């Protein structure tokens, strides 16, 4: 039986951290996003800077979303607050 790191949100679509592993993943992803954004201006070439920012943000959010989706009990679905 796998241990899930996230639980479904009560309202809306997605999940919220439920264990220390989920919170660690969330905090680490935010730290990586801040690092990408803060290091971007240090790149002199404008095209390379934009590429760094777009790829860094997309990869970080993509990996975080995939792991959160896989580690959510019951998967993601739209919820309206009632017990489904």
Buried (B, 14 or more C-beta within 10 A) or exposed (E): EEEBBBBBBEEEEBBBBBBEBBBEBBEEBEEBBEEBEEEBEEBEEEEEBEEBBEEBBEEBEEEBBEBBEEBBEEEBEEBEEEEE
